[in-house]
Amino acid sequence: MAHNHHSEHECCSHEHHHEHDIQQGREQAHHHHHCESGLKGQIVKIVATVMLLVASVIIEKKCNLSVWQMLLVFLIPYLLIGFDTLKEAAEGLVHGDAFNEHFLMSVATIGALCIGFFPGAETQFPEAVFVMLFFQIGELFEAYAEGKSRDSIAHLMSIRPDVAYVERNGQLESVNPEQVEVGEIIIIKPGEKVPLDGIVVEGNTSLNTVALTGESLPRDVAEGDEVISGCVNLSGVIKVRTTKSFGESTVLKIIDLVENATENKSKSETFISKFARVYTPIVVFAAIVLAVLPPLFSGDFAGTFATWLYRALMFLVVSCPCALVVSVPLTFFGGIGGASRKGILVKGANYMDVLAKVGTVVFDKTGTLTYGQFVVTAVHPEKCDECHLLHLSAHVEHYSTHPIGAALRDAFPDEAIDGCKLSEVEEIAGQGIRAKVEDWTVCVGNTKMMDAVGAKWRDCECVGTIIHIAIDGEYAGHIVINDKIKDDSAEAIEALKSLGVNRTVMLTGDRKEVGEDVAQELGLSECYSGLLPADKIAFVDELLNSRHSTLNNQLAFVGDGINDAPVLARADVGIAMGGLGSDAAIEAADVVLMDDKPSKVALAIRIARRTLRIAKQNVWFAIGVKVAVLIFAAFGIATMWMAVFADVGVTVLAVLNAMRALKVK
């Protein structure tokens, strides 16, 4: 009866999840559609402005209109393309953030529109629209390069348990985990998630802890052992006395950590915004000084004011940071494009800025520096040869779904076709498997199993999981199984050191000796083992707080599991493995490595540094040309073609330089 109730509940729960997924899918699709339609709308606006601008220039040449009439003609394309910028500038003024690029663009273009009203001055209407058009093209590149910001990590909810089976008055009740009190007894069957933290009071089993610790080797638990919520029960039925309420449970803490970690992250401002904050007030005050001071000292303020105001407005037109506003986002866009060709996805230009300044790289172990798959690394026989030991253990593990069983079968692939007879297979929870292979009784398991059959086992100096084998009650040897280090992990650490990233740290949920063995082999500078997600966050926080105030002091975290999501979000820049990594980790990260190669971390830093170098070249080139033309404008010797070159010409050259960022050697 209880069983039917259980399956019925699972069915309802499944439907509820299905509806939740559909709703979530709709929301994400809506968000994606909204982003795309925004970009399309901007492109349509730019094309429409170009057509209207061409029409306006033709009307100016063909029709003999007054200055006021011409202003009205050019205001149509100007307002079409510039309305958003003018609005941003006005909002900036209201909120006390006057000196941004929107404000400078607005002042410069309104100045260009006004110049034509001075006696003897030529109209600059087309230039005003051109400048605003270029600015919007730059904004378009920026919006496209920034990409969609990460969505909330809804996938993490999949580790949240929906139901707990509680023993109350001799009956098994299915309740919401939130309704279970501390000290109550819950029953967890194979295949179910552990709903609350507690202590095992009856039974033994293996737990899949991959969602929490990222470690793919299941953990055996028996009476008296602690279990944490979010794990999946693999083999036996266990009774657990709860030690924490649902609100205090490990799984809920992880979900909260992820939701809050993003808020703790300092938002790196884009390079151009920082620059505009310094550049804009200097230019505006210089223009005001140019318009007011010379007439004051000339002795004829009224007579000379118009001339100097005209020069000041010309000064503003020249000073328009178009080349910067277009080329800098485009450089980042190029860098992001170049990186994506190499299988490195950077989720925004601001992360390029941070990547370039990385001085500490913190790695997760399993699935990041290692494959997260178990392989046989050593065979130490006592009574037979290596081949025979592997042959027998592969047969015994024939039906096992445990990762260790799979590793033993992979080590002896002929097991399925060699015709040996397998019978009396018996799995002993918490110990191993006993079976008859031909006429031998073979036990494959841990030291508890060896003690139970009276086989005198021998320990091993190798690091890893030791599987002992007894044949007919006599000890036959042992096999060492370990997680295999990725082929390019050592190369990754070496490449980081060559870039000046000397602090490489590994955080792992694995045992100390396993962690230290990997760290030593790869040449990592530090290693911390036996950590849960909350411990990893604490370690990263400590590293963030203790860093030196040097130029390259940003911290990158590289991980792949759901358990890494909070740390990925907390680090200055989070780098996730995109091939086999969990959806939650990929969502939380700022950079995703599509082929899971740790060596790509150094490549990502190299691309970011080169991108920043090109952006800085563009900035200094543009400023150099502009300063020269501004000096000419102040003395009244700047011609319009100079102003156009200082704006449009410099922009074109800067854009061509920016395109270099697309090519990655």
C-alpha positions in Angstrom: 0.0 0.0 0.0 2.8 2.4 1.0 4.5 1.5 -2.2 1.6 2.6 -4.4 1.3 5.8 -2.4 5.0 6.4 -3.1 4.7 5.9 -6.9 1.6 8.1 -7.0 3.4 10.9 -5.2 6.4 10.5 -7.5 4.0 10.8 -10.5 2.5 14.1 -9.1 5.9 15.4 -8.2 7.1 14.6 -11.7 4.2 16.4 -13.3 4.8 19.4 -11.0 8.4 19.5 -12.1 7.4 19.2 -15.7 5.1 22.2 -15.4 7.9 24.1 -13.6 10.3 23.3 -16.4 7.8 24.4 -19.1 7.2 27.7 -17.2 10.9 28.2 -16.8 11.5 27.4 -20.5 8.8 30.0 -21.4 10.4 32.6 -19.2 13.9 32.0 -20.7 12.4 32.0 -24.3 10.7 35.3 -23.5 13.9 36.8 -22.2 15.9 35.6 -25.2 13.2 36.9 -27.6 13.2 40.3 -25.8 17.1 40.6 -26.2 16.9 39.6 -29.8 14.0 41.9 -30.7 15.9 44.8 -28.9 19.0 44.3 -31.1 16.8 43.9 -34.3 15.0 47.2 -33.4 18.3 49.0 -33.0 19.5 47.8 -36.4 16.2 48.9 -38.0 16.6 52.3 -36.4 20.2 52.7 -37.7 19.2 51.7 -41.2 16.2 54.1 -41.2 18.5 56.9 -39.9 21.0 56.4 -42.7 18.2 56.6 -45.3 16.7 59.7 -43.7 20.1 61.3 -43.4 20.8 60.8 -47.1 17.4 62.2 -47.9 18.0 65.2 -45.7 21.4 65.9 -47.4 19.7 65.7 -50.8 17.0 68.2 -49.6 19.7 70.5 -48.3 21.5 70.5 -51.7 18.4 70.8 -53.9 16.1 73.0 -51.9 16.8 76.6 -50.9 15.6 76.4 -47.3 16.2 78.7 -44.3 18.5 77.5 -41.4 15.4 76.9 -39.3 13.7 74.8 -42.0 16.9 72.8 -42.4 17.1 72.2 -38.7 13.6 70.7 -38.7 14.6 68.4 -41.7 17.7 67.1 -39.9 16.0 66.9 -36.5 13.9 63.9 -37.8 16.9 61.5 -38.3 18.7 63.1 -35.3 15.8 62.4 -32.8 15.2 59.0 -34.3 18.7 57.8 -33.6 19.5 60.1 -30.6 16.4 60.0 -28.5 17.7 57.2 -26.2 21.0 58.9 -25.8 19.4 62.3 -24.9 17.1 60.4 -22.5 20.0 58.6 -20.8 21.9 62.0 -20.5 18.8 63.6 -18.9 18.4 60.7 -16.5 22.1 61.0 -15.6 21.7 64.7 -14.8 18.7 63.9 -12.6 20.6 61.1 -10.7 23.8 63.1 -10.3 25.8 61.1 -12.8 26.1 63.9 -15.4 29.5 63.1 -16.8 28.9 60.0 -18.8 29.4 59.4 -22.5 25.7 60.0 -23.2 26.0 63.5 -21.8 29.1 64.3 -23.8 27.4 63.0 -27.0 24.3 65.0 -26.3 26.2 68.3 -25.7 28.5 67.8 -28.7 25.7 67.0 -31.1 23.4 69.8 -29.8 26.4 72.1 -30.1 26.9 71.0 -33.8 23.2 71.7 -34.4 23.6 75.2 -32.9 26.7 76.3 -34.8 24.8 77.1 -38.0 22.9 79.9 -36.3 26.0 82.0 -35.8 26.6 84.8 -38.3 29.0 83.7 -41.0 29.1 80.1 -39.6 28.4 77.0 -41.8 25.7 74.6 -40.7 26.9 71.4 -39.1 23.5 69.5 -39.2 24.7 66.4 -41.1 27.8 66.1 -38.8 25.5 66.2 -35.7 23.5 63.3 -37.1 26.6 61.4 -38.2 28.2 61.7 -34.7 25.0 60.4 -33.0 24.7 57.6 -35.6 28.3 56.4 -35.0 27.7 56.5 -31.3 24.6 54.2 -31.7 26.6 51.8 -33.8 29.1 51.6 -31.0 26.3 51.0 -28.5 25.0 48.2 -30.8 28.4 46.5 -30.8 28.6 46.9 -27.0 25.1 45.4 -26.5 25.9 42.5 -28.8 29.4 41.9 -27.2 28.1 42.1 -23.7 25.6 39.3 -24.5 22.8 38.2 -22.3 23.7 38.3 -18.6 23.4 35.0 -16.8 20.0 33.8 -15.8 19.2 32.6 -12.3 20.4 29.1 -11.6 17.1 27.3 -11.7 18.8 24.0 -12.6 20.1 23.9 -9.0 16.6 23.3 -7.8 16.8 19.7 -9.2 18.9 18.7 -6.1 16.1 20.1 -3.8 14.2 17.1 -2.3 10.4 17.2 -2.8 9.3 14.6 -0.3 10.3 12.9 3.0 9.0 9.5 4.3 8.5 9.7 8.0 7.7 7.0 10.6 4.8 8.4 12.7 2.8 6.1 15.0 4.0 3.0 13.3 2.9 4.3 9.9 5.0 5.6 7.0 3.8 9.1 6.0 4.9 11.0 2.9 5.3 14.7 3.9 7.0 17.9 2.7 10.6 18.0 4.1 9.8 21.4 5.7 7.2 19.6 7.9 9.8 17.1 9.4 11.0 18.0 12.9 14.5 17.4 14.3 14.8 14.0 15.9 12.1 12.3 13.7 13.0 9.0 11.9 12.9 9.2 8.0 13.2 6.2 5.7 15.2 6.6 2.4 14.9 3.9 -0.3 17.3 3.3 -3.2 17.0 5.9 -5.9 15.6 8.6 -3.5 17.2 11.8 -2.5 18.2 12.3 1.1 15.7 15.0 2.2 17.3 16.2 5.5 20.7 16.0 7.3 20.8 13.3 9.9 22.5 10.1 11.4 21.9 6.6 10.1 20.2 4.5 12.8 19.5 1.4 10.8 20.8 -0.2 7.5 23.8 0.6 5.2 24.1 1.8 1.7 26.1 3.8 -0.8 25.4 7.5 -1.4 25.9 9.4 -4.6 27.3 12.7 -3.4 28.3 14.1 -6.8 25.7 16.9 -6.6 27.1 18.2 -3.4 30.9 17.5 -3.4 31.5 16.9 -7.1 33.2 13.6 -6.2 32.0 10.8 -8.5 33.0 7.9 -6.1 29.9 6.9 -4.0 30.3 7.1 -0.2 29.4 4.0 1.9 27.4 4.8 5.0 26.3 2.5 7.9 24.8 2.8 11.3 26.1 5.8 13.2 27.3 7.6 10.0 26.2 11.1 9.1 24.2 11.8 5.9 23.6 15.1 4.3 20.6 16.3 2.2 20.9 16.4 -1.6 22.7 13.0 -1.9 21.1 10.2 -3.7 20.7 6.8 -2.1 22.1 4.1 -4.4 21.7 0.6 -2.9 20.1 -0.2 0.5 17.2 1.1 2.5 18.3 3.2 5.5 16.6 4.8 8.5 17.9 8.2 9.5 17.3 10.3 12.6 17.1 14.0 11.5 19.6 16.4 13.1 18.6 19.6 11.3 15.4 21.2 10.1 14.9 21.6 6.4 15.7 25.4 6.7 19.1 24.5 8.1 19.8 21.6 5.7 22.9 21.4 3.5 21.0 21.4 0.2 19.0 24.6 1.1 22.2 26.3 2.2 23.8 25.6 -1.2 20.8 27.0 -3.1 21.0 30.2 -0.9 24.7 30.5 -1.4 24.3 30.6 -5.1 21.5 33.1 -5.0 23.5 35.4 -2.8 27.0 34.9 -4.1 26.3 36.9 -7.3 25.2 39.9 -5.2 28.6 39.9 -3.4 30.5 40.2 -6.7 31.9 43.6 -7.5 30.6 44.6 -11.0 33.6 45.4 -13.1 32.7 48.6 -15.0 33.6 48.7 -18.7 36.8 50.5 -19.6 35.1 53.2 -21.6 32.7 54.2 -18.8 35.7 54.7 -16.5 37.4 56.8 -19.2 34.3 58.9 -20.0 34.0 59.8 -16.3 37.3 61.5 -16.4 37.3 62.7 -20.0 33.8 64.3 -20.1 34.1 66.8 -17.3 37.5 67.9 -18.6 36.2 68.5 -22.1 33.0 70.3 -20.9 34.8 72.6 -18.5 37.5 73.3 -21.1 34.7 74.2 -23.7 33.1 76.6 -21.1 36.4 78.2 -20.3 37.1 78.6 -24.1 33.7 80.2 -24.6 33.9 82.6 -21.6 37.5 83.5 -20.7 38.9 84.9 -24.0 35.9 87.3 -24.5 36.3 88.5 -20.9 39.9 89.4 -21.5 39.4 90.8 -24.9 37.7 94.0 -23.6 34.8 93.5 -26.1 32.8 90.7 -24.5 29.6 91.2 -26.6 31.5 91.5 -29.9 33.8 88.5 -29.5 31.5 86.1 -27.5 29.9 84.7 -30.7 33.3 83.8 -32.2 34.6 82.1 -29.1 31.3 80.2 -28.4 31.5 78.9 -32.0 35.1 77.7 -31.3 33.9 76.1 -28.1 31.2 74.2 -29.9 33.6 73.2 -32.6 35.9 72.1 -29.7 33.0 69.9 -28.4 32.3 68.4 -31.8 36.0 67.5 -32.2 36.2 66.1 -28.7 33.3 63.7 -29.3 34.7 60.3 -28.1 33.2 58.5 -31.1 36.4 56.5 -31.9 36.6 55.4 -28.3 33.0 54.6 -27.9 32.9 52.5 -31.1 36.4 50.9 -31.1 36.7 49.9 -27.4 33.5 47.8 -27.3 34.4 46.5 -30.8 37.9 45.4 -29.5 36.2 43.5 -26.7 33.7 42.1 -29.1 36.6 40.9 -31.3 38.4 39.4 -28.3 35.2 37.6 -27.3 34.7 36.4 -30.9 38.4 35.2 -31.1 38.1 33.4 -27.8 34.8 31.6 -28.9 36.6 30.3 -32.0 39.0 28.6 -29.6 36.1 27.1 -27.6 36.2 29.7 -24.8 32.9 31.5 -24.2 33.2 34.8 -22.3 29.9 36.1 -21.1 30.7 39.8 -21.3 33.3 42.5 -22.0 33.7 43.3 -18.3 34.9 39.7 -17.7 37.7 40.2 -20.2 38.8 43.2 -18.1 38.9 40.9 -15.0 40.5 37.9 -16.8 43.4 40.1 -17.9 44.2 40.9 -14.3 44.0 37.3 -12.9 46.9 36.6 -10.4 45.4 33.6 -8.5 43.7 30.6 -10.1 41.7 28.2 -7.9 40.8 24.8 -9.3 38.3 22.2 -8.3 39.8 18.7 -8.7 37.2 16.1 -10.0 36.0 16.8 -13.5 38.3 19.9 -13.8 41.9 18.7 -13.4 40.9 15.0 -13.5 38.4 13.2 -15.7 36.1 12.2 -12.9 36.1 8.7 -14.3 37.7 5.8 -12.4 40.4 3.7 -14.0 42.7 0.9 -12.8 46.1 2.5 -12.0 47.9 -0.5 -10.4 47.4 -4.3 -10.0 49.3 -6.1 -7.1 48.7 -9.9 -7.3 49.8 -12.3 -4.5 48.8 -15.8 -5.6 48.3 -15.4 -9.4 49.3 -13.1 -12.3 47.8 -9.6 -13.0 45.7 -10.8 -15.9 44.0 -13.5 -13.9 43.3 -11.1 -11.0 41.7 -8.6 -13.4 39.8 -11.4 -15.2 38.2 -12.7 -12.0 37.3 -9.3 -10.5 35.8 -8.2 -13.9 33.5 -11.3 -13.9 32.4 -10.7 -10.3 31.5 -7.1 -11.1 29.6 -8.1 -14.3 26.2 -6.8 -13.1 27.5 -4.0 -10.9 26.3 -0.4 -11.6 28.9 1.0 -9.2 31.7 3.2 -10.9 34.3 0.8 -9.4 32.6 -2.2 -11.1 32.7 -0.3 -14.4 36.4 0.5 -13.9 37.2 -3.2 -13.3 35.2 -4.3 -16.3 37.0 -1.7 -18.5 40.4 -3.0 -17.4 39.5 -6.5 -18.7 37.3 -5.9 -21.8 37.4 -9.6 -22.8 35.3 -10.6 -19.8 32.0 -10.7 -21.7 33.3 -13.0 -24.4 35.7 -15.4 -22.7 32.9 -17.9 -21.9 33.6 -18.3 -18.1 30.5 -19.3 -16.0 29.3 -16.8 -13.4 26.9 -17.9 -10.6 25.7 -17.2 -7.1 26.3 -13.4 -7.4 25.7 -11.7 -4.0 26.1 -8.1 -3.2 27.0 -7.4 0.5 26.1 -3.8 1.3 29.1 -1.8 2.6 31.6 -4.6 1.8 31.6 -5.7 -1.8 30.4 -8.6 -4.1 30.8 -12.4 -3.7 30.3 -14.7 -6.7 31.3 -18.1 -8.2 33.5 -17.8 -11.3 33.7 -21.3 -12.8 34.6 -23.3 -9.6 36.3 -20.5 -7.6 34.4 -18.5 -4.9 35.7 -14.9 -5.5 35.2 -12.0 -3.1 35.9 -8.5 -4.4 35.5 -5.7 -1.9 37.0 -3.7 1.0 38.9 -4.7 4.1 35.7 -5.5 6.0 34.9 -8.2 3.4 38.4 -9.7 3.7 38.1 -9.8 7.5 34.6 -11.5 7.1 36.1 -14.3 4.9 39.2 -14.6 7.0 41.6 -13.5 4.2 44.8 -11.8 5.6 44.9 -8.6 3.5 47.9 -6.4 2.9 47.8 -2.6 2.7 49.0 -0.6 -0.3 51.3 2.4 -0.6 49.5 3.7 -3.7 47.0 6.5 -3.5 43.5 5.7 -4.5 40.6 3.3 -3.8 42.1 -0.2 -2.9 39.9 -3.2 -4.0 40.9 -6.4 -2.3 40.3 -9.8 -3.9 40.1 -13.2 -2.1 39.8 -16.6 -4.0 38.3 -19.5 -2.0 38.9 -17.5 1.3 42.6 -16.9 0.5 44.0 -13.4 -0.2 44.8 -13.1 -3.9 46.0 -9.4 -4.1 44.5 -6.0 -4.6 43.8 -3.5 -7.4 44.2 0.3 -7.1 41.5 2.4 -8.7 41.9 6.2 -9.1 40.5 9.2 -10.9 42.7 9.8 -14.0 44.4 13.2 -14.3 43.5 15.0 -17.6 46.3 14.9 -20.2 46.8 18.7 -20.3 46.4 19.5 -16.6 50.2 19.7 -16.0 50.6 21.8 -19.1 47.8 24.1 -17.8 49.6 24.8 -14.6 52.9 25.4 -16.5 51.2 27.8 -18.9 49.7 29.8 -16.0 53.1 30.1 -14.4 54.6 31.4 -17.6 52.0 34.1 -17.6 53.0 35.2 -14.2 50.1 33.5 -12.4 52.2 31.9 -9.6 49.4 31.1 -7.1 47.6 28.0 -8.2 45.3 26.4 -5.6 43.2 23.2 -5.6 40.1 22.7 -3.5 38.6 19.3 -3.4 36.0 17.3 -1.5 38.2 14.2 -1.8 40.5 12.7 0.9 43.7 14.5 1.9 46.2 11.9 0.4 44.3 11.8 -2.9 44.2 15.6 -3.2 47.9 16.0 -2.2 49.0 13.3 -4.7 47.3 15.2 -7.6 48.6 18.6 -6.4 52.2 17.3 -6.2 52.0 15.6 -9.6 50.7 18.8 -11.3 53.0 21.3 -9.4 50.2 23.3 -7.8 51.3 25.7 -5.1 48.5 24.9 -2.6 45.9 22.1 -1.9 43.0 21.9 0.5 41.0 18.6 0.8 37.8 17.2 2.4 35.8 20.4 1.6 32.0 20.8 1.2 30.6 23.7 -1.0 30.3 26.0 2.0 33.9 25.3 2.9 35.0 26.1 -0.7 33.1 29.5 -0.5 34.8 30.2 2.9 38.3 29.4 1.3 37.6 31.6 -1.7 36.4 34.4 0.6 39.6 34.1 2.6 41.7 34.2 -0.6 39.8 37.3 -1.8 40.2 39.1 1.5 43.9 38.2 1.9 45.1 39.2 -1.6 47.8 41.8 -2.1 46.8 45.1 -3.6 48.9 44.5 -6.7 47.9 45.2 -10.3 47.1 41.6 -11.2 45.3 40.4 -8.1 42.0 39.1 -9.5 40.9 35.6 -8.5 39.6 33.0 -11.0 37.8 29.8 -9.9 37.7 26.8 -12.3 35.0 24.2 -11.6 32.5 21.9 -13.2 29.9 20.5 -10.7 26.6 21.8 -9.3 28.5 22.1 -6.0 30.9 24.6 -7.7 28.1 27.0 -8.7 28.2 29.2 -5.5 32.1 29.5 -5.7 32.0 30.2 -9.5 29.5 33.1 -8.8 31.6 34.4 -5.8 35.0 34.5 -7.5 36.1 37.6 -9.4 35.8 35.5 -12.6 34.2 32.0 -12.6 35.4 29.6 -15.3 33.2 26.4 -15.9 33.9 23.2 -17.9 31.2 23.3 -20.6 31.5 19.8 -22.1 30.7 17.6 -19.1 30.1 20.3 -16.5 26.7 20.7 -14.8 24.1 23.2 -16.2 24.2 25.0 -12.8 28.0 25.6 -13.1 27.8 26.8 -16.7 25.0 29.2 -15.7 26.9 30.6 -12.7 30.2 31.0 -14.6 31.5 34.1 -16.4 33.6 32.0 -18.8 32.8 28.6 -20.2 35.5 26.2 -21.6 33.6 24.1 -24.2 36.1 21.2 -24.4 36.8 20.8 -20.7 40.6 21.4 -21.2 42.2 23.2 -18.2 45.0 24.4 -20.5 42.4 26.8 -22.0 42.4 28.9 -18.8 45.9 30.2 -19.7 44.7 30.8 -23.3 41.7 32.8 -22.0 43.9 35.0 -19.9 46.3 35.5 -22.8 43.4 36.5 -25.1 42.0 38.9 -22.5 45.4 40.6 -22.0 45.9 41.1 -25.7 42.3 42.4 -26.1 43.0 45.0 -23.3 46.3 46.0 -25.0 44.5 46.7 -28.3 41.8 48.6 -26.5 44.4 50.8 -24.8 46.2 51.4 -28.1 43.0 52.7 -29.6 42.4 54.9 -26.6 45.8 56.5 -26.7 45.8 56.9 -30.5 42.3 58.5 -30.4 43.3 60.8 -27.5 46.6 61.8 -29.3 44.8 62.9 -32.5 42.0 64.6 -30.7 44.3 66.6 -28.4 46.2 67.9 -31.5 43.0 68.9 -33.3 41.5 70.4 -30.1 44.5 72.7 -29.7 44.0 73.8 -33.4 40.2 74.3 -32.7 41.0 76.5 -29.6 43.1 78.8 -31.8 40.5 78.9 -34.5 42.6 77.0 -37.1 40.8 73.7 -37.1 38.8 73.1 -40.3 35.8 70.9 -40.5 37.7 68.2 -42.4 40.2 68.1 -39.4 37.2 67.7 -37.1 35.7 65.0 -39.3 39.1 63.2 -39.4 39.6 63.5 -35.6 36.2 61.9 -35.2 35.2 59.6 -38.2 38.8 59.0 -39.6 40.2 58.1 -36.2 37.1 55.9 -35.6 37.7 53.9 -38.8 41.4 53.4 -38.0 40.6 52.4 -34.5 37.9 49.9 -35.7 40.5 48.3 -38.1 42.9 48.0 -35.2 40.1 46.5 -33.1 39.5 43.8 -35.7 42.9 42.4 -34.9 41.5 41.1 -31.6 39.4 38.5 -33.6 42.6 36.7 -34.6 44.0 34.4 -31.9 47.4 32.8 -32.5 
